């Protein structure tokens, strides 16, 4: 049963290659560094996901690839439907129940910031690589219920 949720916006992407579509943009140097910082902090805090659901964009896949050099053993599922997914799209395309304690969602803004707002009932800025650590208030309710989560910490790479 899920009791913890990690919600992360992808790390900083590059605009260096104008011929690439938005979906294909890779990370820039700052983004690659930030992904590693966040992974190290998740390990330090003992917030390791059992399962990751991620957009299938190049920048989200690369964010996780950088993190996966530090965090091992996570079951990963890339979903095109999470690419620029709204909160409703995120809810619709993820399972209603999980057989693990901690899941992670890796996506894009404005969906990540809007979803965080719905989950905890308060708006928070989600710059690139921002990572929200949430705990469920009432585990007898669906994890998808609005305002059923407490924000424990919001990790920002520039503060690590």
TORKOLMI-983597 format. One record per atom (N, C-alpha, C): residue number from 1; residue in three letters; atom name; z, y, x. Coordinates in pm, whole numbers. Atoms other than C-alpha are relative to their C-alpha. Example, Ala and Ser with C-alpha at 12.3 -4.5 7.8 and 13.67 -1.06 7.14 Angstrom:
% residues 2
(1 ALA N (0 -119 89));
(1 ALA CA (780 -450 1230));
(1 ALA C (0 120 90));
(2 SER N (-6 -119 -82));
(2 SER CA (714 -106 1367));
(2 SER C (73 109 -77));
END
This chain:
% residues 160
(1 UNK N (0 -118 84));
(1 UNK CA (0 0 0));
(1 UNK C (0 125 89));
(2 UNK N (12 -123 -78));
(2 UNK CA (-96 341 133));
(2 UNK C (122 90 -21));
(3 UNK N (-110 -97 6));
(3 UNK CA (192 574 217));
(3 UNK C (-27 122 87));
(4 UNK N (34 -112 -87));
(4 UNK CA (31 796 480));
(4 UNK C (-151 19 3));
(5 UNK N (141 -37 0));
(5 UNK CA (-301 978 490));
(5 UNK C (-23 102 111));
(6 UNK N (43 -95 -102));
(6 UNK CA (-470 1151 782));
(6 UNK C (-133 55 -47));
(7 UNK N (122 -65 44));
(7 UNK CA (-732 1402 677));
(7 UNK C (-47 91 113));
(8 UNK N (49 -74 -116));
(8 UNK CA (-947 1541 958));
(8 UNK C (-139 56 -25));
(9 UNK N (133 -59 -5));
(9 UNK CA (-1237 1779 980));
(9 UNK C (-59 -33 137));
(10 UNK N (65 33 -127));
(10 UNK CA (-1491 1684 1250));
(10 UNK C (25 108 105));
(11 UNK N (-15 -95 -110));
(11 UNK CA (-1464 1850 1591));
(11 UNK C (-120 94 6));
(12 UNK N (101 -107 -10));
(12 UNK CA (-1674 2153 1689));
(12 UNK C (-137 -55 40));
(13 UNK N (135 50 -27));
(13 UNK CA (-2046 2084 1678));
(13 UNK C (-84 103 73));
(14 UNK N (91 -82 -79));
(14 UNK CA (-2328 2221 1885));
(14 UNK C (-113 53 -87));
(15 UNK N (117 -60 63));
(15 UNK CA (-2599 2457 1765));
(15 UNK C (-111 15 103));
(16 UNK N (91 -12 -114));
(16 UNK CA (-2786 2413 2092));
(16 UNK C (-141 -53 -28));
(17 UNK N (127 67 26));
(17 UNK CA (-3067 2203 1942));
(17 UNK C (-52 35 -139));
(18 UNK N (44 -45 133));
(18 UNK CA (-3235 2395 1656));
(18 UNK C (-96 -96 -68));
(19 UNK N (93 96 60));
(19 UNK CA (-3484 2112 1604));
(19 UNK C (72 -111 -76));
(20 UNK N (-76 104 68));
(20 UNK CA (-3204 1883 1481));
(20 UNK C (42 45 -139));
(21 UNK N (-52 -30 134));
(21 UNK CA (-3107 1865 1116));
(21 UNK C (151 17 9));
(22 UNK N (-146 -17 3));
(22 UNK CA (-2751 1956 1018));
(22 UNK C (69 -135 18));
(23 UNK N (-59 135 -6));
(23 UNK CA (-2676 1584 980));
(23 UNK C (0 -55 143));
(24 UNK N (18 55 -135));
(24 UNK CA (-2788 1517 1340));
(24 UNK C (72 79 111));
(25 UNK N (-59 -83 -106));
(25 UNK CA (-2596 1791 1524));
(25 UNK C (115 -72 71));
(26 UNK N (-107 64 -77));
(26 UNK CA (-2374 1652 1805));
(26 UNK C (117 96 23));
(27 UNK N (-112 -86 -39));
(27 UNK CA (-2043 1785 1932));
(27 UNK C (-37 84 120));
(28 UNK N (14 -78 -123));
(28 UNK CA (-2027 2059 2188));
(28 UNK C (116 -36 93));
(29 UNK N (-103 33 -100));
(29 UNK CA (-1802 2052 2496));
(29 UNK C (141 20 -57));
(30 UNK N (-132 -26 60));
(30 UNK CA (-1508 2209 2311));
(30 UNK C (37 -106 -103));
(31 UNK N (-24 103 101));
(31 UNK CA (-1545 1957 2029));
(31 UNK C (35 -135 62));
(32 UNK N (-32 127 -67));
(32 UNK CA (-1547 1659 2265));
(32 UNK C (143 2 55));
(33 UNK N (-136 -15 -53));
(33 UNK CA (-1228 1787 2429));
(33 UNK C (104 -4 -112));
(34 UNK N (-94 -7 113));
(34 UNK CA (-1059 1858 2094));
(34 UNK C (23 -138 -62));
(35 UNK N (-15 133 58));
(35 UNK CA (-1124 1506 1963));
(35 UNK C (99 -83 82));
(36 UNK N (-95 71 -86));
(36 UNK CA (-940 1360 2262));
(36 UNK C (141 52 -15));
(37 UNK N (-133 -60 18));
(37 UNK CA (-649 1602 2217));
(37 UNK C (66 -51 -128));
(38 UNK N (-54 45 128));
(38 UNK CA (-607 1505 1853));
(38 UNK C (39 -148 9));
(39 UNK N (-31 143 -13));
(39 UNK CA (-622 1132 1935));
(39 UNK C (129 -21 77));
(40 UNK N (-124 13 -80));
(40 UNK CA (-352 1169 2202));
(40 UNK C (122 43 -80));
(41 UNK N (-112 -46 81));
(41 UNK CA (-132 1362 1960));
(41 UNK C (33 -99 -111));
(42 UNK N (-27 102 102));
(42 UNK CA (-173 1100 1687));
(42 UNK C (76 -118 61));
(43 UNK N (-72 109 -68));
(43 UNK CA (-61 835 1937));
(43 UNK C (145 43 27));
(44 UNK N (-134 -49 -32));
(44 UNK CA (235 1048 2047));
(44 UNK C (88 3 -125));
(45 UNK N (-75 -9 125));
(45 UNK CA (340 1100 1684));
(45 UNK C (10 -134 -74));
(46 UNK N (4 134 62));
(46 UNK CA (278 730 1600));
(46 UNK C (-62 4 -138));
(47 UNK N (81 -8 121));
(47 UNK CA (27 818 1330));
(47 UNK C (-135 -63 30));
(48 UNK N (123 73 -30));
(48 UNK CA (-236 552 1392));
(48 UNK C (-57 -55 -130));
(49 UNK N (56 53 125));
(49 UNK CA (-472 478 1104));
(49 UNK C (-32 -149 10));
(50 UNK N (45 139 11));
(50 UNK CA (-533 122 991));
(50 UNK C (-148 -4 -34));
(51 UNK N (137 -4 51));
(51 UNK CA (-861 220 827));
(51 UNK C (-50 144 5));
(52 UNK N (64 -132 -4));
(52 UNK CA (-1099 513 881));
(52 UNK C (-121 -2 -92));
(53 UNK N (119 -26 81));
(53 UNK CA (-1348 638 623));
(53 UNK C (-57 130 51));
(54 UNK N (61 -116 -62));
(54 UNK CA (-1592 881 778));
(54 UNK C (-138 27 -57));
(55 UNK N (138 -39 23));
(55 UNK CA (-1904 1075 697));
(55 UNK C (-84 -67 108));
(56 UNK N (88 63 -99));
(56 UNK CA (-2203 927 875));
(56 UNK C (-80 101 82));
(57 UNK N (72 -98 -82));
(57 UNK CA (-2314 1252 1040));
(57 UNK C (26 -27 148));
(58 UNK N (-15 19 -145));
(58 UNK CA (-2362 1256 1416));
(58 UNK C (131 58 49));
(59 UNK N (-122 -64 -50));
(59 UNK CA (-2071 1497 1466));
(59 UNK C (128 -72 -43));
(60 UNK N (-119 76 38));
(60 UNK CA (-1823 1287 1266));
(60 UNK C (4 -132 77));
(61 UNK N (2 124 -77));
(61 UNK CA (-1935 966 1434));
(61 UNK C (40 24 146));
(62 UNK N (-36 -32 -137));
(62 UNK CA (-1906 1132 1775));
(62 UNK C (147 40 12));
(63 UNK N (-144 -33 -1));
(63 UNK CA (-1563 1275 1687));
(63 UNK C (80 -129 8));
(64 UNK N (-75 125 -3));
(64 UNK CA (-1441 923 1613));
(64 UNK C (-25 -77 130));
(65 UNK N (30 72 -125));
(65 UNK CA (-1617 773 1918));
(65 UNK C (88 54 112));
(66 UNK N (-89 -60 -102));
(66 UNK CA (-1422 1017 2138));
(66 UNK C (144 -40 -23));
(67 UNK N (-137 38 33));
(67 UNK CA (-1099 939 1958));
(67 UNK C (24 -148 24));
(68 UNK N (-11 145 -13));
(68 UNK CA (-1167 565 1968));
(68 UNK C (15 -45 146));
(69 UNK N (-27 32 -141));
(69 UNK CA (-1153 576 2349));
(69 UNK C (151 -4 24));
(70 UNK N (-146 -10 -15));
(70 UNK CA (-781 647 2301));
(70 UNK C (72 -84 -105));
(71 UNK N (-59 75 112));
(71 UNK CA (-700 492 1961));
(71 UNK C (-85 -124 -23));
(72 UNK N (73 127 14));
(72 UNK CA (-799 125 1936));
(72 UNK C (42 -75 -127));
(73 UNK N (-34 94 106));
(73 UNK CA (-807 -136 1662));
(73 UNK C (-9 53 -142));
(74 UNK N (13 -59 134));
(74 UNK CA (-904 82 1364));
(74 UNK C (-126 -55 -67));
(75 UNK N (114 45 79));
(75 UNK CA (-1130 -62 1095));
(75 UNK C (-73 125 -49));
(76 UNK N (76 -122 27));
(76 UNK CA (-1409 195 1048));
(76 UNK C (-113 -26 -100));
(77 UNK N (111 6 95));
(77 UNK CA (-1648 256 760));
(77 UNK C (-64 138 -9));
(78 UNK N (76 -124 9));
(78 UNK CA (-1916 527 776));
(78 UNK C (-74 2 -132));
(79 UNK N (61 -12 133));
(79 UNK CA (-2035 650 436));
(79 UNK C (-83 127 -10));
(80 UNK N (84 -118 17));
(80 UNK CA (-2329 880 376));
(80 UNK C (52 89 -114));
(81 UNK N (-50 -77 115));
(81 UNK CA (-2166 985 48));
(81 UNK C (116 93 36));
(82 UNK N (-105 -92 -44));
(82 UNK CA (-1886 1153 246));
(82 UNK C (-56 119 77));
(83 UNK N (63 -112 -69));
(83 UNK CA (-2136 1382 421));
(83 UNK C (6 123 -90));
(84 UNK N (-26 -122 77));
(84 UNK CA (-2030 1727 298));
(84 UNK C (55 -32 -139));
(85 UNK N (-56 44 126));
(85 UNK CA (-1830 1552 28));
(85 UNK C (105 95 -55));
(86 UNK N (-101 -77 72));
(86 UNK CA (-1632 1750 -228));
(86 UNK C (121 -90 -23));
(87 UNK N (-115 85 32));
(87 UNK CA (-1283 1633 -325));
(87 UNK C (-33 -109 -103));
(88 UNK N (37 100 102));
(88 UNK CA (-1429 1459 -633));
(88 UNK C (-87 -109 60));
(89 UNK N (89 98 -63));
(89 UNK CA (-1695 1289 -422));
(89 UNK C (82 -92 93));
(90 UNK N (-86 81 -86));
(90 UNK CA (-1430 1172 -174));
(90 UNK C (76 -101 -84));
(91 UNK N (-76 90 88));
(91 UNK CA (-1214 1028 -452));
(91 UNK C (-89 -111 -57));
(92 UNK N (91 95 66));
(92 UNK CA (-1512 862 -621));
(92 UNK C (-48 -109 95));
(93 UNK N (62 94 -93));
(93 UNK CA (-1638 691 -305));
(93 UNK C (99 -75 89));
(94 UNK N (-101 78 -73));
(94 UNK CA (-1309 555 -167));
(94 UNK C (73 -91 -98));
(95 UNK N (-69 96 89));
(95 UNK CA (-1114 257 -304));
(95 UNK C (119 63 -73));
(96 UNK N (-118 -44 75));
(96 UNK CA (-842 306 -564));
(96 UNK C (128 -49 65));
(97 UNK N (-119 58 -65));
(97 UNK CA (-603 86 -367));
(97 UNK C (-36 -45 140));
(98 UNK N (17 44 -138));
(98 UNK CA (-554 -6 -3));
(98 UNK C (106 -105 31));
(99 UNK N (-98 100 -43));
(99 UNK CA (-384 -301 161));
(99 UNK C (55 35 138));
(100 UNK N (-54 -46 -129));
(100 UNK CA (-269 -91 456));
(100 UNK C (83 125 -23));
(101 UNK N (-93 -112 12));
(101 UNK CA (-15 182 521));
(101 UNK C (-66 136 22));
(102 UNK N (54 -130 -40));
(102 UNK CA (-225 457 682));
(102 UNK C (-152 -2 1));
(103 UNK N (144 -16 -6));
(103 UNK CA (-581 561 611));
(103 UNK C (-31 138 58));
(104 UNK N (47 -127 -54));
(104 UNK CA (-782 838 773));
(104 UNK C (-136 29 -63));
(105 UNK N (127 -47 52));
(105 UNK CA (-1064 1041 621));
(105 UNK C (-51 106 96));
(106 UNK N (61 -92 -95));
(106 UNK CA (-1298 1221 861));
(106 UNK C (-123 60 -64));
(107 UNK N (110 -63 73));
(107 UNK CA (-1528 1475 703));
(107 UNK C (-30 141 43));
(108 UNK N (55 -134 -21));
(108 UNK CA (-1655 1829 669));
(108 UNK C (70 101 -90));
(109 UNK N (-41 -107 89));
(109 UNK CA (-1559 2163 524));
(109 UNK C (-119 44 -83));
(110 UNK N (-129 -37 58));
(110 UNK CA (-1527 2295 264));
(110 UNK C (75 -117 -63));
(111 UNK N (-62 116 66));
(111 UNK CA (-1450 1945 132));
(111 UNK C (138 -34 53));
(112 UNK N (-131 36 -56));
(112 UNK CA (-1163 1875 373));
(112 UNK C (108 99 -42));
(113 UNK N (-98 -102 37));
(113 UNK CA (-984 2205 306));
(113 UNK C (30 -7 -150));
(114 UNK N (-20 8 145));
(114 UNK CA (-1037 2173 -69));
(114 UNK C (78 -125 -39));
(115 UNK N (-71 125 29));
(115 UNK CA (-918 1811 -72));
(115 UNK C (146 11 41));
(116 UNK N (-139 -21 -45));
(116 UNK CA (-608 1899 130));
(116 UNK C (75 85 -101));
(117 UNK N (-62 -88 99));
(117 UNK CA (-533 2176 -118));
(117 UNK C (38 -77 -127));
(118 UNK N (-28 80 119));
(118 UNK CA (-558 1935 -410));
(118 UNK C (109 -103 24));
(119 UNK N (-99 105 -29));
(119 UNK CA (-351 1666 -238));
(119 UNK C (142 55 5));
(120 UNK N (-137 -50 -20));
(120 UNK CA (-55 1887 -147));
(120 UNK C (32 124 -83));
(121 UNK N (-27 -112 88));
(121 UNK CA (-93 2175 -393));
(121 UNK C (5 136 65));
(122 UNK N (0 -128 -71));
(122 UNK CA (-132 2448 -133));
(122 UNK C (-121 4 92));
(123 UNK N (118 -13 -83));
(123 UNK CA (-438 2581 47));
(123 UNK C (39 20 146));
(124 UNK N (-18 -14 -145));
(124 UNK CA (-452 2545 427));
(124 UNK C (-138 12 64));
(125 UNK N (123 -16 -76));
(125 UNK CA (-722 2658 665));
(125 UNK C (-23 -128 82));
(126 UNK N (35 120 -75));
(126 UNK CA (-904 2362 826));
(126 UNK C (-113 31 98));
(127 UNK N (104 -23 -100));
(127 UNK CA (-1089 2478 1139));
(127 UNK C (-46 -134 58));
(128 UNK N (51 125 -55));
(128 UNK CA (-1288 2220 1335));
(128 UNK C (111 -76 71));
(129 UNK N (-96 97 -55));
(129 UNK CA (-1080 1918 1441));
(129 UNK C (141 14 -55));
(130 UNK N (-131 -7 65));
(130 UNK CA (-787 2025 1223));
(130 UNK C (29 -135 -64));
(131 UNK N (-39 133 48));
(131 UNK CA (-594 1716 1123));
(131 UNK C (130 10 -77));
(132 UNK N (-117 -7 87));
(132 UNK CA (-352 1699 831));
(132 UNK C (65 -138 -9));
(133 UNK N (-77 123 11));
(133 UNK CA (-78 1435 829));
(133 UNK C (81 9 -129));
(134 UNK N (-61 -6 132));
(134 UNK CA (36 1360 475));
(134 UNK C (75 -129 -33));
(135 UNK N (-73 115 50));
(135 UNK CA (294 1129 317));
(135 UNK C (3 7 -152));
(136 UNK N (7 5 146));
(136 UNK CA (281 1014 -43));
(136 UNK C (138 28 -60));
(137 UNK N (-125 -32 68));
(137 UNK CA (545 1149 -280));
(137 UNK C (44 -117 -88));
(138 UNK N (-31 107 92));
(138 UNK CA (529 877 -544));
(138 UNK C (-98 -115 22));
(139 UNK N (91 111 -29));
(139 UNK CA (382 547 -420));
(139 UNK C (-38 -82 -124));
(140 UNK N (34 70 124));
(140 UNK CA (380 416 -779));
(140 UNK C (-118 66 -72));
(141 UNK N (117 -70 53));
(141 UNK CA (111 673 -864));
(141 UNK C (-120 -30 90));
(142 UNK N (121 15 -80));
(142 UNK CA (-248 649 -746));
(142 UNK C (1 99 115));
(143 UNK N (9 -92 -114));
(143 UNK CA (-309 799 -405));
(143 UNK C (-93 117 -31));
(144 UNK N (98 -103 36));
(144 UNK CA (-583 1003 -573));
(144 UNK C (57 110 -91));
(145 UNK N (-62 -98 89));
(145 UNK CA (-341 1195 -798));
(145 UNK C (24 131 75));
(146 UNK N (-18 -132 -60));
(146 UNK CA (-340 1567 -725));
(146 UNK C (149 32 15));
(147 UNK N (-135 -45 -34));
(147 UNK CA (-25 1710 -566));
(147 UNK C (101 -114 15));
(148 UNK N (-88 114 -23));
(148 UNK CA (115 1362 -493));
(148 UNK C (25 -23 149));
(149 UNK N (-14 13 -144));
(149 UNK CA (127 1427 -118));
(149 UNK C (79 117 58));
(150 UNK N (-68 -104 -78));
(150 UNK CA (352 1620 121));
(150 UNK C (-73 15 132));
(151 UNK N (58 -27 -131));
(151 UNK CA (192 1785 422));
(151 UNK C (113 -1 102));
(152 UNK N (-103 11 -103));
(152 UNK CA (406 1675 716));
(152 UNK C (-32 89 120));
(153 UNK N (41 -79 -114));
(153 UNK CA (206 1848 986));
(153 UNK C (-150 25 -6));
(154 UNK N (141 -32 -12));
(154 UNK CA (-125 2022 1042));
(154 UNK C (-26 23 148));
(155 UNK N (29 -8 -142));
(155 UNK CA (-254 1958 1394));
(155 UNK C (-125 84 23));
(156 UNK N (112 -84 -39));
(156 UNK CA (-480 2222 1547));
(156 UNK C (-19 -16 150));
(157 UNK N (20 26 -143));
(157 UNK CA (-639 2141 1885));
(157 UNK C (40 115 92));
(158 UNK N (-32 -113 -88));
(158 UNK CA (-590 2491 2022));
(158 UNK C (151 17 20));
(159 UNK N (-145 -7 -13));
(159 UNK CA (-213 2451 1970));
(159 UNK C (58 -118 75));
(160 UNK N (-49 119 -70));
(160 UNK CA (-189 2120 2155));
(160 UNK C (-11 17 151));
END
